[in-house]
Amino acid sequence: MPPQKGRRSRYRYITNGTVVGSDPISDYRLIGAARKLEAYHGATALRICVPKDLMLTKYTCDSYSTTEDLRTIDELGYDFMVRDAVKGRWVIRNEFKGRRPCDIDLEALHKSLNGKVGVLS
C-alpha cells in the first residue's frame, strides 16, 4: 500500500554486507537514521520501508532496533543505496537489487555513482 498523502514514510537501514531481499527482516539490526550510516565513498545500505504494523524493539543501550516480524525484506519493500562522497549524499541504485552488497564489484559501484546507470544490465 502506498504511503498516505501528507504522511512521511518510515524507514530503517541495514548495512550488513550479506543481506538480500529474500531474508526475513528479523535477522538484522535496523539503524534508525541515514546520518548514522558509514559515510565513505561506495558504502552500501538497504533502506527498508517500515509499515505501521511492524513492531520494532529498541533498547536505550543500543543504537539500533530489532523486530520479531518474519516478513521478508522484499515483502516490505526496499531500496539499494550507495554513498556518493563526491555529492555528499546517499543515492538510490536499485539496479543492484537482488544481490548481496558484498558480492558487488567496487568498480561497478563507482561506475554507477559516476552516472552510468544500468551497469549490471
Secondary structure, DSSP 8 states (H G I E B T S, - for coil): ----TT----EEEE--TT--TTSBGGGS-EES-GGGS--STT-EEEEEE--TT---EE-TT-SEEE-----BHHHH-EEEEEEETTTTEEEE-GGGTTS-GGGS-HHHHHHHHTT-TTTT-
